[in-house]
Amino acid sequence: MKPNAYMPFFGKDFFLAIDGYPELVGLAYLRAIWVYWADTACTGLRNDSEFLRRLCHVDRDDWEEVFEIVFDNDKFFYLGGEDGKWHQNRAWEEYQTTKAKYDAVVKGGKNRWKNHRRR
């Protein structure tokens, strides 16, 4: 299964991180992490407020508060220096691990197939 087909979910850590915030914030954060993982392969979310608002499915009236929490440049998402995109450290680290495992399986599978065909 390709790395972007699933995302590990660390429930205890996630719910501790969003504890005390409105549920809308938690859902917006989860949506942002999912798109960051599945659609960008953790290469970053573009720094465009309207794009992020739609991605998070948040009404305009609630967006300022949600944006300030989820895209806080610290605990949740941070704005990358070189690429100017929003990143999430743990998701990025987990994606690198998942991709490395996937690449090893794919490479191993190709090598097994080559060895099988030589016989």
N, C-alpha and C positions, 0 to 999 in steps of 0.2 A: 504494500500500500504506500503510495507517495506521501512524503512528509506533510504536504498541505491538506491531505484528506482528513486528518484528525489533529487535535491539539490536546496535549495532556492538560488536565484540569486539577489544580491543587486547591481543592475546595476550602480546606481549613485556612490556608493563607489568603485566598481570595476574600472569603467572608470576614476575616479579621481586618483586612485592608480597607474594606468598604463599610465596616461597622460604624454606625452613627451617622452615616450619610443617608439622604433620601434614596428610596429604592430606584428611582429614576437614574441616579448616578451609577449605581451598581450595574444596571442593565446597559447603560451607555458605555461604561468601561468594558464590560464583557463583549459588547458588539465591536468596539474599537479594537480590542485584542484579537478577536476572531478575524476581522478583516485584515489586520496587520499580519497575522499568521497565514491565513488561507489565500488571500488575494495578492499580497505583496511579498510573500516568503520572507517576512521580517526585514524588508528593505526600507520600510518607512511609509508613513502616511503623509500625504502632502499637507503643507502648512496653509490651509485654506479653510477659514472658519465655516463657510456655508457647506463645503464638502464634508467637513467633519460633523457638522450638525445633522446633515441628512444621513450620513453613515451611522450615527448614533441614534437616529430616529427620535430626536428631541425637538419639541415645539420651540419656535422662536422666543416665546415668553420665558421659557426655562433655560434657554441655551447659555446665557452668560454665566449663571451659577454653575451649571454642569461643566461647561468648558473650563472654568477656573479650577475645578476640582480634578477632573480627569486629565486635562492637559496642563498639569501644574508645574511642569519642568523640574520635577523632583521625584515624588513618591510613585506616581502612576506613569504618565508619559513625559518624556523630555524631548526638547527640540535639539536635534543633532547639529553639530557644528558645521561640518563640511558639506553635508547634503541639504541642510535646511528642512529636514523632514522630522516628523514625530516618531520616536522610538520607545520601546518598552524593554528594559534590560532583561528581565527574566524570560520573557517570550523569545527574545533574540537568542539568549544562551540555550534555551531548550530546543529551539529550532535547529541550531547548529549541531547539537547532539543527535537529534532525530535525523537530520539530513545525513550526517556521517554514518549512522547505522544503516540507513536506507542505501546509501552509496556502496557500503561494504557488502550488503546483501545482493545488490544488483551486480556488482563486480564479481562477487563469488558465484552468482548464478551464471554469468557469462562465461567465466572460467570453467565451470562444471560442464556447460554445454560444449565448449571447445574441446575439452578432454573427451567427452562422450562421442563426439563426431569423429575423432581421430582413430578410434578403435576399429 
